[in-house]
Amino acid sequence: MIRLMPVRDKILLAFGRNVARIRTEKEFSQDKLAEKADLDRTYLSGIERGVRNPGIKVVIRIARALGVTVDQLCKGVDS
């Protein structure tokens, strides 16, 4: 039997790439960002990989922890 990887949502992938890019620019490890945003590191990893769909409260916590706006996290994310 062949197992196919699930198709990832383009919106979640774009959002996750933004989080990872900004985190890297700020020189934060996933552990550091997760701690600052009060999230589990594995949950943050899932967001960055586009396999988790964070709620608005989590998005705001990530933005605050990174010192950016929600708009910056959502740049280029199209529905």
C-alpha positions in Angstrom: 0.0 0.0 0.0 1.3 3.5 -0.9 0.9 6.2 1.7 0.5 9.7 0.4 1.4 12.8 2.3 -1.6 14.8 3.1 -2.1 17.9 1.0 -1.3 20.9 3.1 -3.4 24.0 3.1 -1.7 26.9 1.1 -2.9 29.4 3.7 -1.4 27.5 6.6 1.9 26.9 4.7 2.2 30.6 3.9 1.5 31.7 7.5 3.9 29.1 8.8 6.7 30.2 6.5 6.2 33.8 7.7 6.4 32.8 11.3 9.6 30.8 10.6 11.2 33.6 8.5 10.5 36.3 11.1 11.6 34.0 13.9 14.9 33.4 12.1 15.4 37.1 11.3 14.9 37.8 15.1 17.4 35.0 15.8 14.9 33.1 18.0 15.1 29.4 18.3 11.7 27.6 18.2 12.2 26.9 21.9 12.7 30.6 22.7 9.7 31.7 20.6 7.5 29.0 22.1 8.5 30.1 25.6 7.8 33.8 24.9 4.5 32.9 23.3 3.6 30.4 26.0 3.2 27.6 23.5 4.6 24.1 23.3 7.5 23.9 20.9 6.0 21.0 19.0 2.8 23.0 18.5 4.9 25.9 17.1 6.8 23.5 14.9 3.4 22.3 13.5 2.4 25.9 12.8 5.7 26.6 10.9 5.2 23.4 8.9 1.7 24.3 8.0 0.1 21.3 9.7 -1.5 23.2 12.6 -4.3 25.8 12.2 -3.8 28.3 15.1 -6.7 30.3 16.5 -6.6 34.1 16.6 -5.4 34.2 20.2 -2.4 32.0 19.4 -1.6 34.2 16.3 -1.7 37.3 18.5 0.6 35.7 21.1 3.1 34.7 18.4 3.0 38.3 17.0 3.5 39.8 20.4 6.4 37.4 21.2 8.1 38.3 17.9 7.4 42.0 18.3 5.5 42.3 15.0 1.9 42.9 13.9 -0.6 40.2 13.0 -0.6 41.8 9.5 3.1 41.1 9.2 2.6 37.5 10.1 -0.2 37.3 7.4 1.7 39.1 4.7 1.2 37.2 1.4 -1.4 34.8 2.9 -4.3 34.7 0.4 -7.5 32.9 0.8 
